Amino acid sequence: MEKVKIEILGLSSSQSQSTGSFALVLGEVDGERRLPIIIGMFEAQAIALEIEKITPNRPMTHDLFKSFAHAFNYEITEVIISDLKEGIFFAKIVCTDGARTMEVDSRPSDAIAIGIRFGVPFYTYESVLAEAGIILTDDEEIVEEQDEPVVVEKKGDRLQDFTIDKLNEMLDEALKAEDYERAAKIRDEINRRS
């Protein structure tokens, strides 16, 4: 099967799913197709913390996995979003001990959270992208998930366009909502202006 390299494009709260769901948007590195995956709040937090390089007071489960793998001389070499069955994505974590290579089945959210910690590349198969990948036009900024849209970002809603006072207000709102990824982006924009 033909592998396609993908990268994380965004992580946002899902407006079409139940409370606590997030949309993880993966994108083709050398293409325009996007792969939206709905994930849980805890997995989204684990991904966001590592992207933002925020170290929690105690290790999260994915940090424990990394420590465990290193203790037994295993390395992760890649993560593959391997399949889509009945609307559910599946993933594999490819690991090696130097002598043999193994594939471990995983949920995509956990595989991505672990892959980020190991700094490995992410892939999917052409068949998965052909079935679930979408292409956004220049004016379109939503991801279609079944019949309901998931808002990823809006043009004109860039943090650079807001005043410092508005950014501070938005930061307070993001922290109250426990949207730590958005809070970190707002904080970075405020710090950039200081």
N, C-alpha and C positions, 0 to 999 in steps of 0.2 A: 504494500500500500504506500502511496505517495504521502510523505509527511510535509506539512506546511508549518513554518515557524510563525509563532504568534507572540504577542506581548500584551501586557495589561494596559488598557487605555483609560479605564475609569472604574470607580466603585461608588455607587450612590444608593440611597434608600429607594426601595421599589414602591411605587405608588399603586401598582396593579395587584400586588400580592398582600398577604396578611401582614400585620404589624410585625416588625422585626426581620423582615426580608430585605435583602439588598440585591442589586443588579451588579454583577461583576462583568464588565465588558472587555472582552479580549479582541484583539484586532490582528489581522494578517500583516506581517512585517512588510512584505513587498506587494501589498495589494490593498484593496478598499473594503473587503468584507469584514464584518464585525460578528462576533459570537457572544451574544448576551446569555449569561447563566445566572439564575436566581439562586442565592445562597443565604444561609442563616446569619443572624446577627453576630454570633460568637466567631464564626469563621471570617466574616467581614472585618471584625475588630482585629483578629489575628493578622490578616493581610495588611490592613491599614497601619497597624503599629509597626510592622516591619518595613513597609514602604517609607514611612515617616522616620524610621530609625529611632523610635521611642522604645526605651527599655522599661518594661513593667517591673514592679518591686519584686515579684516572684515569677519564675519562668512559666510561660504558657505551655500547653500540651505540645505545640509544634516545636517549641524550644527544647522541651524534654526529648522529643524524637531526635532532634539534631544532636544533643548531647549523648544520647544512647547510641546513635549510629557511629559517632566519632569514637566512643569508648570501645566499640567492637570493630573499629577500622573499616567501616562502611562509608562510602561516599555516594551521594546522589548525582547522577550524570545528566538526567533530563526528566521532564514531566510531559506526559502525552495525554491530551483529552482524546480518549481512544474510541469512544462509541456514543451513540445516541439511540436509546431504545424507549419507545412509547413516551417521548418527551423528557426523558431523564438522561443526563450526561453521565458518563463513566470516565475514569482516568486511571493511568498507570504511573507509578513512580519507578523509574529505572535506576537501580543501584548496583554497586559493585564492591567487592572486597579486594579487588586487584587480580584475583584468580578466576572469578566467575561473575557473570552479570545476571541479575534477576529483575523481574517486573513484579511490582506489588500493586494489587488492586486498591483503588482509593476513590473517595468522592473527589470531584474536581476542586472544590473549595479547600479541602485539606491538602491535596496535592500541590495546589498553587501556594498555599501558606508555607508548606515545607520547602517547595522549590525556591521561593524567594529567599528563605534563610540560607540555602546552600548556594544561591547565586547561579542557578542552572538555567538553560534555555527551556522555553515552553514550545510544544508542538501540538498539532492536531492532524488528523488525516483529511485529505481532500474530500472524502466521502462525507465526513461530519460537516465540513464547511459548506459543501454543496447542499446538504439537507437543511442545516440550521443557520447558516451564515446569511447576513443581510448586508445590503449596501445602502448607505445614507446618501441622499443628494446633498448639494451644498446648502440648501435651505432647510433641510430636514435635520432635526436634532433629537429625535426620539427613537427608541428601539422598540420594534414591534415584538411582543411576547404573546403568542397566541392571538387573542382578539383584543387584548388590552395593552396600551402603550406604557412603557417605562421611561420616564424622563431621565436622560443622562446629563444633559447640560443645555443651556439656552444661549444662543448668540446674543451679545449685548449684555449678558449677565456676568461679565468678566470682573474679577475683583479689582482690576486696575481702574475701572470706571467709577468706583465708589469713593466717597470722601473718607477721611480718617475716622470721623465721628460715626459715620454709617458702618464702617468696618468694625469698629469697637462694639457697636450695637449688634451687628451680625455675629460677632465672636461670642458675645454673651448668650445669644439665642442658640448658637450651635452647641455651646457647652451645656446649656440647660437641656437641650434635646439629646445630649450625649452623642452628637455627631462629630466624633473626634477627628475624622479625616478632614471634614470641611473646616473645623476649628483650626487644624494645623495649617491648612492653606491660607486661611484668613490671617492667622498669626504671622506666617511667612511674608504675606503682603504688607502687613503693618511694619514688620521689622525691616523690610526692604526700603521702606520710605523713611525710616528713622536715621 
